[in-house]
Each structure stands twice: as C-alpha cells, then as structure tokens.
Amino acid sequence: MTKLLLLLLIVVVIVGIVLILRSRTGKKSAPPARVDPLADYPEVYDPYKIGVGDIITYAGIDHVVRGTITLDEEGYIWHEHLLDGSTGQRWLTVENDEGNLEMTLWMRREGTGLEPNGDVILDDRVHRQIERGTASFTAEGTTGTAPSGIVDYADYETADKTGLLSFERWARTQSWEVSTGRAVTRSELTVIHSGPPQ
C-alpha cells in the first residue's frame, strides 16, 4: 500500500511539473512596452543635414526652416538657414571649421548704415574684422536671395569675442546686410528633421 501511495505521489508530481512547463511555454509573452519615438531625438539630429522644413526649437520657441543657402569659398562649404518663429526671423549658420562644429544664430539689424571698413562700432561696442571674402552660393526654399550667385561677406567680433557682427552683400549693386550674432551649442537646439536623415 505504501509503495502504491508513493508511486501515485510521484505520478502526481510528474504530471504537475509537466502541466506547469506546458503552461509556461504556451504562454504568450507580453507585448513590448511602447516607447516615445522622439524621446531621444534631440540628441541624434545631424546639424550638417538641417534643411528646409525642419523644426528647430531654441529657447523654448519653435522655428521652421524656410530656406537654406549653401555657400562655397574655394571648397570650404557652410550653410545658412532662415528660421521663422513666433518672435520673428533669424538665421542659423552651420559650419565645420577644421573638424569643429560651429553654429551661430544671427538677427538682422536694419538701418545701421554701417559698412565693413575698418573697426565698426555698434551698440557702443567696438568690432574688429576677423575675416572677409567672397563665396558662390545656391539657395533653396525661401531665402530672399537669387537661386544662385556670389556673396561678399565680412565677419567681425569684439575683443572679448562675445559680440559677433556680420556683413553680407548678395549682389555688388546692393547695400550691405548687417547682422549681430551669438554662438550656440548643439545642445541648445532641438531639431526634428522633416524627413528621414539622409
């Protein structure tokens, strides 16, 4: 009788183990948790692929890239993007200077009457010329320039390098456009590319 009870107990234990194993293997796994597809997007944008239609957030304000100008000075290439937001328009320059990403936000200054001749005083600060040249350009989207052409430029900065000043002339017959700027870091901007990164 004891052997029979022992045998029955062993059979019950084996059947129980088999049933448990079957229930585990037959059990469907839970679907993966949903993840916010844009949660990490600000860290993965490519500054060199910013283009027309992208959304750029700076200081909590969204801007749409309305147009992009690609400039080429003897093989040195940089981009200027026209940003349009609720606080008006500004320009974002993106360039690779010997392997270093440089981005600058510019605001146009109307009615200054300034030209890039010698030192320039604006907002009671002295700006000295650091670079001057001529580049060819092509434009897409809305830029206010011709689709292509030649631009003359001159860049200035204050002695402490915190004040940036830029002059651009999109045709020799036009007057100089004046802009003041400030350098921005990649982390200060959130960019959502309008299409898949190329």
Secondary structure per residue as TSV (DSSP state, phi and psi in degrees):
chain	resnum	aa	ss	phi	psi
A	1	M	-	360.0	-40.6
A	2	T	H	-66.3	-39.2
A	3	K	H	-64.9	-37.9
A	4	L	H	-65.7	-43.0
A	5	L	H	-64.0	-41.0
A	6	L	H	-64.4	-42.4
A	7	L	H	-64.5	-43.0
A	8	L	H	-62.0	-41.8
A	9	L	H	-63.0	-41.6
A	10	I	H	-64.2	-43.3
A	11	V	H	-62.9	-44.5
A	12	V	H	-60.8	-43.0
A	13	V	H	-64.2	-44.5
A	14	I	H	-63.5	-46.1
A	15	V	H	-60.8	-41.4
A	16	G	H	-61.4	-44.0
A	17	I	H	-64.1	-44.0
A	18	V	H	-61.3	-44.3
A	19	L	H	-63.1	-39.8
A	20	I	H	-65.1	-44.9
A	21	L	H	-63.7	-40.5
A	22	R	H	-64.7	-40.2
A	23	S	H	-67.0	-32.3
A	24	R	H	-73.7	-44.6
A	25	T	H	-72.5	-29.5
A	26	G	H	-83.8	-10.1
A	27	K	S	-75.0	130.5
A	28	K	-	-76.1	138.0
A	29	S	-	-75.4	152.2
A	30	A	-	-65.9	143.4
A	31	P	-	-63.0	149.3
A	32	P	-	-62.4	146.7
A	33	A	-	-63.5	142.3
A	34	R	-	-73.6	141.5
A	35	V	-	-122.0	139.3
A	36	D	-	-64.0	116.1
A	37	P	T	-67.6	-17.7
A	38	L	T	-104.8	5.0
A	39	A	T	-57.5	-40.0
A	40	D	T	-104.2	5.3
A	41	Y	H	-58.7	-39.3
A	42	P	H	-58.3	-25.3
A	43	E	H	-85.6	-14.3
A	44	V	H	-108.5	0.5
A	45	Y	-	-67.2	150.8
A	46	D	-	-105.2	109.5
A	47	P	G	-57.8	-31.0
A	48	Y	G	-79.1	-7.3
A	49	K	G	-113.4	14.9
A	50	I	-	-61.9	138.1
A	51	G	-	-155.6	-178.8
A	52	V	T	-56.2	131.7
A	53	G	T	96.3	-15.1
A	54	D	-	-67.8	155.0
A	55	I	E	-107.5	126.6
A	56	I	E	-121.6	125.2
A	57	T	E	-103.8	126.6
A	58	Y	E	-135.3	129.0
A	59	A	T	53.8	37.5
A	60	G	T	79.5	4.4
A	61	I	E	-114.4	129.7
A	62	D	E	-81.5	139.4
A	63	H	E	-130.0	144.7
A	64	V	E	-101.6	135.9
A	65	V	E	-76.8	108.5
A	66	R	E	-84.8	-31.8
A	67	G	E	-158.0	158.5
A	68	T	E	-135.0	134.1
A	69	I	E	-113.3	126.8
A	70	T	E	-104.3	122.7
A	71	L	E	-111.1	145.2
A	72	D	E	-138.6	115.3
A	73	E	E	-116.4	96.7
A	74	E	T	52.4	44.6
A	75	G	T	94.0	-13.8
A	76	Y	E	-87.9	117.4
A	77	I	E	-114.3	137.1
A	78	W	E	-143.9	169.1
A	79	H	E	-126.9	144.6
A	80	E	E	-123.9	128.1
A	81	H	E	-116.2	129.5
A	82	L	E	-84.3	115.8
A	83	L	E	-102.2	135.1
A	84	D	E	-123.9	119.5
A	85	G	E	-138.4	-174.4
A	86	S	T	-67.5	-19.0
A	87	T	T	-98.6	9.7
A	88	G	E	112.0	-167.0
A	89	Q	E	-103.1	149.1
A	90	R	E	-148.6	168.6
A	91	W	E	-116.5	143.6
A	92	L	E	-118.1	119.8
A	93	T	E	-96.1	133.2
A	94	V	E	-126.6	124.1
A	95	E	E	-146.6	155.8
A	96	N	E	-108.1	104.5
A	97	D	E	-101.3	97.1
A	98	E	T	53.0	45.7
A	99	G	T	90.3	-5.6
A	100	N	E	-104.6	128.2
A	101	L	E	-72.5	126.8
A	102	E	E	-125.8	125.7
A	103	M	E	-127.7	136.3
A	104	T	E	-135.5	134.0
A	105	L	E	-98.1	131.4
A	106	W	E	-120.8	144.7
A	107	M	E	-121.3	130.7
A	108	R	E	-69.3	142.9
A	109	R	E	-117.6	113.8
A	110	E	T	-89.9	148.4
A	111	G	T	69.4	23.8
A	112	T	-	-78.6	-28.4
A	113	G	-	69.0	10.8
A	114	L	-	-83.0	152.3
A	115	E	-	-135.1	154.7
A	116	P	S	-81.0	71.6
A	117	N	S	-125.8	110.3
A	118	G	S	66.9	-159.5
A	119	D	S	-67.5	147.4
A	120	V	E	-123.3	133.3
A	121	I	E	-107.3	124.0
A	122	L	E	-142.2	133.7
A	123	D	T	55.9	39.8
A	124	D	T	60.2	25.9
A	125	R	E	-126.6	140.7
A	126	V	E	-87.9	128.3
A	127	H	E	-114.6	132.8
A	128	R	E	-111.7	142.7
A	129	Q	E	-67.4	133.4
A	130	I	E	-117.0	-17.8
A	131	E	E	-161.7	147.4
A	132	R	E	-152.7	142.8
A	133	G	E	-176.1	-170.5
A	134	T	E	-134.6	136.9
A	135	A	E	-135.8	152.7
A	136	S	E	-85.4	156.6
A	137	F	E	-145.6	156.0
A	138	T	E	-130.1	147.2
A	139	A	E	-128.5	147.2
A	140	E	E	-135.9	152.4
A	141	G	E	75.4	-153.2
A	142	T	S	-96.3	116.3
A	143	T	-	-131.2	-19.4
A	144	G	S	81.9	5.2
A	145	T	S	-112.0	174.0
A	146	A	-	-68.2	162.8
A	147	P	S	-61.7	-26.8
A	148	S	E	-158.7	164.1
A	149	G	E	161.7	-155.8
A	150	I	E	-123.0	138.0
A	151	V	E	-123.4	137.0
A	152	D	E	-96.5	141.7
A	153	Y	E	-142.3	158.2
A	154	A	E	-148.0	129.6
A	155	D	E	-112.0	137.8
A	156	Y	E	-129.3	158.6
A	157	E	E	-150.3	160.3
A	158	T	-	-79.5	167.0
A	159	A	T	-59.3	-34.2
A	160	D	T	-87.9	4.8
A	161	K	S	65.1	12.1
A	162	T	-	-92.2	-21.5
A	163	G	-	-104.2	118.3
A	164	L	E	-110.7	141.7
A	165	L	E	-139.2	134.9
A	166	S	E	-131.3	139.5
A	167	F	E	-116.4	134.7
A	168	E	E	-138.4	141.2
A	169	R	E	-134.3	113.7
A	170	W	S	-86.0	-4.5
A	171	A	S	-158.5	145.0
A	172	R	T	-62.2	-21.6
A	173	T	T	-85.6	-8.0
A	174	Q	S	-92.9	161.9
A	175	S	-	-82.4	166.1
A	176	W	-	-73.8	136.3
A	177	E	E	-90.1	135.6
A	178	V	E	-114.8	133.9
A	179	S	E	-137.6	144.5
A	180	T	E	-106.8	147.8
A	181	G	E	-143.0	169.9
A	182	R	E	-143.0	141.0
A	183	A	E	-68.5	141.5
A	184	V	E	-126.2	151.9
A	185	T	-	-95.2	162.6
A	186	R	G	-57.3	-38.6
A	187	S	G	-72.3	-15.3
A	188	E	G	-77.1	-15.6
A	189	L	E	-112.7	141.4
A	190	T	E	-111.2	126.8
A	191	V	E	-124.2	128.7
A	192	I	E	-114.0	110.4
A	193	H	-	-66.7	139.9
A	194	S	S	-72.0	-22.2
A	195	G	S	-134.1	179.4
A	196	P	-	-63.4	141.7
A	197	P	-	-56.1	139.5
A	198	Q	-	-89.2	360.0
